Amino acid sequence: MIRHIVFFSARDKEDVEAVRTGLLTLGKIPHSRFFEVTLNTKVDPLSDEIDVVVYAEFEDETALAAYKAHPLYAKTTSQVRPLRELRYSADVVAAASGRNA
């Protein structure tokens, strides 16, 4: 399983909700096993520049590639990109047990 985690900050703090709402559209793409968009709670003061987090799970790299190739992905990206300042992304292979102990 691939965990896809993307962190965003809004260029203008008044656009945080527009960024979140725009990214929610990606949940309509059928290739993920799990998909959510949440606001950063900003409990950790070292991560207060991040406003919105996308977390999704994909069966494998093929499913993730199909998600990124979907027309709705390109459309959403073009709508959200002008509103965002930062975008950090990580795709990680999940351990079979869910623990790296």
KEVO-60185 format. One record per residue: residue in one letter; y, z, x of N, C-alpha, C, O in turn. Coordinates in steps of 0.1 Angstrom, whole numbers, plus 5000, padded with zeros to 4 digits. Atoms other than C-alpha are relative to their C-alpha. Example, Ala and Ser with C-alpha at 12.3 -4.5 7.8 and 13.67 -1.06 7.14 Angstrom:
2
+---------+------+------+------+------+------+------+------+------+------+------+------+------+
| residuo |   nv |   nw |   nu |  cav |  caw |  cau |   cv |   cw |   cu |   ov |   ow |   ou |
+---------+------+------+------+------+------+------+------+------+------+------+------+------+
|       A | 4988 | 5000 | 5009 | 4955 | 5078 | 5123 | 5012 | 5000 | 5009 | 5012 | 5007 | 5019 |
|       S | 4989 | 5000 | 4991 | 4989 | 5071 | 5137 | 5011 | 5008 | 4992 | 5022 | 5009 | 4997 |
+---------+------+------+------+------+------+------+------+------+------+------+------+------+
This chain:
101
+---------+------+------+------+------+------+------+------+------+------+------+------+------+
| residuo |   nv |   nw |   nu |  cav |  caw |  cau |   cv |   cw |   cu |   ov |   ow |   ou |
+---------+------+------+------+------+------+------+------+------+------+------+------+------+
|       M | 4988 | 5000 | 5008 | 5000 | 5000 | 5000 | 5012 | 5000 | 5009 | 5013 | 5007 | 5019 |
|       I | 4988 | 5000 | 4993 | 5035 | 4992 | 5012 | 5011 | 5008 | 4992 | 5012 | 5006 | 4980 |
|       R | 4989 | 4993 | 5006 | 5064 | 5016 | 5005 | 5013 | 4993 | 5004 | 5015 | 4991 | 5016 |
|       H | 4988 | 5008 | 4998 | 5097 | 4997 | 5002 | 5011 | 5010 | 4996 | 5013 | 5013 | 4985 |
|       I | 4989 | 4990 | 5002 | 5127 | 5021 | 5006 | 5013 | 4993 | 5005 | 5014 | 4989 | 5017 |
|       V | 4987 | 5006 | 4996 | 5163 | 5008 | 5006 | 5011 | 5009 | 4996 | 5012 | 5015 | 4985 |
|       F | 4988 | 4992 | 5002 | 5195 | 5028 | 5010 | 5012 | 4992 | 4999 | 5014 | 4983 | 5007 |
|       F | 4987 | 5007 | 5002 | 5229 | 5016 | 4998 | 5011 | 5010 | 4999 | 5010 | 5021 | 4995 |
|       S | 4988 | 4993 | 5003 | 5264 | 5028 | 4999 | 5010 | 4990 | 4994 | 5009 | 4978 | 4997 |
|       A | 4991 | 5009 | 5007 | 5291 | 5014 | 4977 | 5013 | 4999 | 5009 | 5017 | 5008 | 5015 |
|       R | 4987 | 5003 | 4993 | 5322 | 4998 | 4993 | 5011 | 5009 | 4994 | 5019 | 5015 | 5002 |
|       D | 4990 | 4992 | 5007 | 5343 | 5016 | 4967 | 4992 | 5010 | 4992 | 4984 | 5006 | 4984 |
|       K | 5008 | 4990 | 5007 | 5330 | 5049 | 4953 | 5000 | 4998 | 4985 | 4992 | 5003 | 4978 |
|       E | 4999 | 5002 | 5015 | 5341 | 5038 | 4918 | 4989 | 4989 | 4996 | 4986 | 4988 | 4984 |
|       D | 5010 | 5010 | 5003 | 5314 | 5011 | 4921 | 4985 | 5005 | 5001 | 4976 | 4997 | 5000 |
|       V | 5014 | 4995 | 4998 | 5284 | 5034 | 4927 | 4991 | 4997 | 4988 | 4980 | 4993 | 4989 |
|       E | 5008 | 5003 | 5012 | 5272 | 5031 | 4891 | 4997 | 4986 | 4998 | 4987 | 4982 | 4993 |
|       A | 5003 | 5015 | 5001 | 5276 | 4993 | 4891 | 4989 | 4996 | 5010 | 4981 | 4987 | 5007 |
|       V | 5010 | 5003 | 4990 | 5255 | 4992 | 4923 | 4986 | 5004 | 4994 | 4976 | 4997 | 4994 |
|       R | 5013 | 4995 | 5006 | 5228 | 5014 | 4906 | 4995 | 4992 | 4989 | 4984 | 4988 | 4988 |
|       T | 5003 | 5007 | 5012 | 5229 | 4995 | 4874 | 4995 | 4986 | 5004 | 4985 | 4981 | 4999 |
|       G | 5004 | 5014 | 4995 | 5227 | 4961 | 4892 | 4986 | 5001 | 5006 | 4978 | 4992 | 5004 |
|       L | 5013 | 4999 | 4993 | 5197 | 4973 | 4913 | 4989 | 5003 | 4990 | 4977 | 4999 | 4993 |
|       L | 5011 | 4997 | 5010 | 5178 | 4985 | 4882 | 4994 | 4987 | 4995 | 4983 | 4987 | 4991 |
|       T | 5005 | 5013 | 5004 | 5175 | 4948 | 4873 | 4987 | 4996 | 5008 | 4979 | 4989 | 5002 |
|       L | 5012 | 5003 | 4991 | 5150 | 4945 | 4902 | 4987 | 5005 | 4994 | 4976 | 5000 | 4997 |
|       G | 5012 | 4994 | 5006 | 5126 | 4966 | 4882 | 4993 | 4991 | 4990 | 4982 | 4993 | 4986 |
|       K | 5006 | 5010 | 5009 | 5120 | 4936 | 4859 | 4991 | 4990 | 5007 | 4983 | 4983 | 5001 |
|       I | 5009 | 5008 | 4993 | 5103 | 4918 | 4887 | 4986 | 5006 | 5000 | 4984 | 5017 | 5003 |
|       P | 5014 | 4995 | 5003 | 5065 | 4921 | 4881 | 4992 | 5004 | 5011 | 4980 | 5009 | 5009 |
|       H | 5010 | 4999 | 4989 | 5051 | 4925 | 4916 | 4999 | 5015 | 5005 | 4990 | 5017 | 5013 |
|       S | 5001 | 4986 | 4995 | 5057 | 4963 | 4922 | 4990 | 5008 | 4992 | 4989 | 5006 | 4979 |
|       R | 5008 | 4990 | 5007 | 5032 | 4990 | 4913 | 5008 | 5012 | 4995 | 5005 | 5017 | 4984 |
|       F | 4991 | 4990 | 5004 | 5060 | 5015 | 4911 | 5014 | 4996 | 5004 | 5016 | 4990 | 5015 |
|       F | 4986 | 5004 | 4997 | 5098 | 5010 | 4910 | 5010 | 5010 | 4994 | 5009 | 5013 | 4983 |
|       E | 4989 | 4992 | 5006 | 5128 | 5033 | 4907 | 5013 | 4998 | 5008 | 5012 | 4995 | 5020 |
|       V | 4987 | 5000 | 4994 | 5165 | 5034 | 4915 | 5006 | 5013 | 4997 | 5008 | 5016 | 4985 |
|       T | 4995 | 4986 | 5003 | 5181 | 5068 | 4919 | 5013 | 5001 | 5008 | 5015 | 4995 | 5019 |
|       L | 4988 | 4996 | 4993 | 5214 | 5082 | 4930 | 4996 | 5011 | 5011 | 4988 | 5019 | 5008 |
|       N | 5002 | 4990 | 4989 | 5214 | 5102 | 4963 | 5006 | 5013 | 4995 | 5018 | 5013 | 4991 |
|       T | 4995 | 4987 | 5004 | 5218 | 5139 | 4954 | 5010 | 5006 | 5010 | 5017 | 5015 | 5007 |
|       K | 4991 | 4996 | 4989 | 5237 | 5143 | 4987 | 4999 | 5015 | 5003 | 5009 | 5022 | 5007 |
|       V | 5002 | 4986 | 4996 | 5222 | 5178 | 4993 | 5001 | 5001 | 5015 | 5006 | 5011 | 5020 |
|       D | 5000 | 5000 | 4985 | 5218 | 5170 | 5030 | 5014 | 4994 | 5004 | 5016 | 4982 | 5002 |
|       P | 4986 | 5005 | 4996 | 5254 | 5167 | 5044 | 4999 | 4988 | 5011 | 5009 | 4981 | 5012 |
|       L | 5001 | 5011 | 4990 | 5241 | 5143 | 5071 | 4997 | 4987 | 4994 | 4997 | 4976 | 5001 |
|       S | 5003 | 5012 | 5007 | 5232 | 5117 | 5045 | 5010 | 4997 | 4988 | 5006 | 4990 | 4979 |
|       D | 4990 | 5002 | 5011 | 5263 | 5118 | 5023 | 5006 | 4986 | 4999 | 5012 | 4984 | 4989 |
|       E | 4995 | 5013 | 5001 | 5272 | 5082 | 5030 | 4992 | 4991 | 4992 | 4996 | 4980 | 4987 |
|       I | 5009 | 5008 | 5008 | 5242 | 5069 | 5011 | 5002 | 5004 | 4985 | 5002 | 5016 | 4982 |
|       D | 4997 | 4998 | 5015 | 5249 | 5065 | 4973 | 4988 | 4998 | 4991 | 4985 | 5005 | 4982 |
|       V | 5010 | 5004 | 5008 | 5219 | 5048 | 4959 | 4987 | 4997 | 5008 | 4988 | 4991 | 5019 |
|       V | 5012 | 5002 | 4993 | 5182 | 5046 | 4968 | 4990 | 4992 | 4991 | 4989 | 4996 | 4979 |
|       V | 5011 | 5008 | 5007 | 5156 | 5020 | 4957 | 4987 | 5004 | 5007 | 4986 | 5003 | 5019 |
|       Y | 5013 | 4997 | 4995 | 5120 | 5031 | 4961 | 4990 | 4992 | 4992 | 4990 | 4993 | 4979 |
|       A | 5011 | 5008 | 5007 | 5091 | 5007 | 4953 | 4987 | 5000 | 5008 | 4988 | 5002 | 5020 |
|       E | 5014 | 5001 | 4994 | 5054 | 5005 | 4960 | 4994 | 4987 | 4996 | 4995 | 4982 | 4985 |
|       F | 5007 | 5013 | 5001 | 5035 | 4972 | 4965 | 4986 | 5001 | 5005 | 4983 | 5008 | 5015 |
|       E | 5014 | 5000 | 4996 | 4998 | 4966 | 4967 | 4999 | 4996 | 5015 | 4991 | 5002 | 5022 |
|       D | 5001 | 5005 | 4986 | 5003 | 4947 | 5000 | 5012 | 4991 | 5003 | 5022 | 4990 | 4996 |
|       E | 4989 | 5008 | 4995 | 5026 | 4925 | 5020 | 5002 | 4987 | 4991 | 5014 | 4982 | 4990 |
|       T | 4999 | 5012 | 5009 | 5019 | 4895 | 4997 | 5008 | 5003 | 4988 | 5016 | 4995 | 4983 |
|       A | 4993 | 4996 | 5012 | 5031 | 4914 | 4967 | 5015 | 5002 | 5003 | 5024 | 4999 | 4995 |
|       L | 4986 | 4998 | 4996 | 5063 | 4925 | 4985 | 5007 | 4987 | 5003 | 5018 | 4985 | 4999 |
|       A | 4994 | 5013 | 4997 | 5069 | 4889 | 4997 | 5003 | 4993 | 4986 | 5013 | 4986 | 4985 |
|       A | 4998 | 5006 | 5013 | 5065 | 4877 | 4961 | 5011 | 5006 | 4992 | 5019 | 4999 | 4986 |
|       Y | 4989 | 4993 | 5006 | 5089 | 4903 | 4949 | 5014 | 4995 | 5006 | 5023 | 4992 | 4998 |
|       K | 4988 | 5004 | 4994 | 5115 | 4892 | 4974 | 5003 | 4985 | 4998 | 5014 | 4980 | 4999 |
|       A | 4999 | 5014 | 5002 | 5109 | 4855 | 4966 | 5004 | 4997 | 4985 | 5007 | 4986 | 4982 |
|       H | 4997 | 5002 | 5015 | 5115 | 4860 | 4928 | 5014 | 4997 | 4998 | 5023 | 5002 | 5005 |
|       P | 4986 | 5004 | 5002 | 5146 | 4843 | 4915 | 5010 | 5012 | 4996 | 5021 | 5012 | 4999 |
|       L | 4991 | 4989 | 5004 | 5159 | 4876 | 4900 | 5004 | 5009 | 5012 | 5015 | 5015 | 5012 |
|       Y | 4996 | 4993 | 4987 | 5159 | 4892 | 4935 | 5012 | 4993 | 5006 | 5021 | 5001 | 5009 |
|       A | 4988 | 5007 | 4994 | 5183 | 4865 | 4948 | 5012 | 5002 | 4991 | 5023 | 5004 | 4996 |
|       K | 4988 | 4998 | 5009 | 5205 | 4868 | 4917 | 5005 | 5014 | 5001 | 5018 | 5016 | 5001 |
|       T | 4995 | 4986 | 4999 | 5207 | 4906 | 4919 | 5006 | 5002 | 5013 | 5017 | 5009 | 5014 |
|       T | 4994 | 4998 | 4987 | 5214 | 4905 | 4956 | 5014 | 4994 | 5000 | 5023 | 5000 | 5006 |
|       S | 4986 | 5006 | 5000 | 5243 | 4881 | 4951 | 5010 | 5008 | 4992 | 5022 | 5007 | 4994 |
|       Q | 4991 | 4992 | 5008 | 5257 | 4904 | 4924 | 5004 | 5014 | 5007 | 5015 | 5019 | 5006 |
|       V | 4998 | 4987 | 4994 | 5253 | 4937 | 4943 | 5007 | 4999 | 5014 | 5014 | 5008 | 5018 |
|       R | 4995 | 5001 | 4986 | 5262 | 4925 | 4979 | 5015 | 5002 | 5001 | 5019 | 5010 | 5010 |
|       P | 4985 | 4997 | 4998 | 5300 | 4924 | 4973 | 5004 | 5014 | 4997 | 5015 | 5018 | 5001 |
|       L | 4997 | 4987 | 5004 | 5299 | 4959 | 4959 | 4996 | 5011 | 5011 | 5000 | 5022 | 5011 |
|       R | 5006 | 4991 | 4991 | 5280 | 4975 | 4988 | 5007 | 4999 | 5014 | 5012 | 4989 | 5018 |
|       E | 4995 | 5000 | 4986 | 5291 | 4986 | 5023 | 4988 | 5000 | 5009 | 4986 | 4991 | 5018 |
|       L | 5011 | 4999 | 4991 | 5258 | 4997 | 5039 | 4987 | 4996 | 4992 | 4986 | 4998 | 4980 |
|       R | 5013 | 5002 | 5005 | 5222 | 4986 | 5033 | 4990 | 5002 | 5011 | 4990 | 4995 | 5021 |
|       Y | 5010 | 4997 | 4990 | 5193 | 5001 | 5052 | 4987 | 4999 | 4993 | 4985 | 5004 | 4982 |
|       S | 5013 | 5003 | 5007 | 5157 | 4990 | 5044 | 4989 | 5004 | 5010 | 4990 | 5002 | 5022 |
|       A | 5012 | 4997 | 4993 | 5123 | 5002 | 5055 | 4988 | 4996 | 4992 | 4988 | 5000 | 4980 |
|       D | 5013 | 5003 | 5007 | 5089 | 4989 | 5046 | 4989 | 5006 | 5009 | 4987 | 5002 | 5020 |
|       V | 5010 | 4992 | 4993 | 5061 | 5012 | 5056 | 4986 | 4999 | 4993 | 4985 | 4999 | 4981 |
|       V | 5014 | 5000 | 5005 | 5023 | 5011 | 5052 | 4997 | 5015 | 4997 | 4998 | 5023 | 5006 |
|       A | 5004 | 4987 | 5004 | 5012 | 5042 | 5033 | 4987 | 5004 | 5006 | 4977 | 4996 | 5006 |
|       A | 5013 | 4994 | 4996 | 4985 | 5064 | 5048 | 4990 | 5000 | 4988 | 4995 | 5003 | 4977 |
|       A | 5009 | 5001 | 5011 | 4953 | 5061 | 5027 | 5000 | 5013 | 4992 | 4998 | 5013 | 4980 |
|       S | 5001 | 4988 | 5007 | 4953 | 5098 | 5019 | 5014 | 5005 | 4995 | 5015 | 5015 | 4987 |
|       G | 4987 | 4996 | 5004 | 4991 | 5100 | 5014 | 5006 | 5011 | 5010 | 5017 | 5015 | 5008 |
|       R | 4996 | 4990 | 4991 | 4993 | 5125 | 5043 | 4997 | 4995 | 5014 | 4987 | 4988 | 5017 |
|       N | 5002 | 5004 | 4985 | 4997 | 5119 | 5081 | 4997 | 5012 | 5008 | 5002 | 5014 | 5019 |
|       A | 5003 | 4988 | 4993 | 4983 | 5152 | 5091 | 4989 | 4998 | 5010 | 4985 | 5008 | 5017 |
+---------+------+------+------+------+------+------+------+------+------+------+------+------+
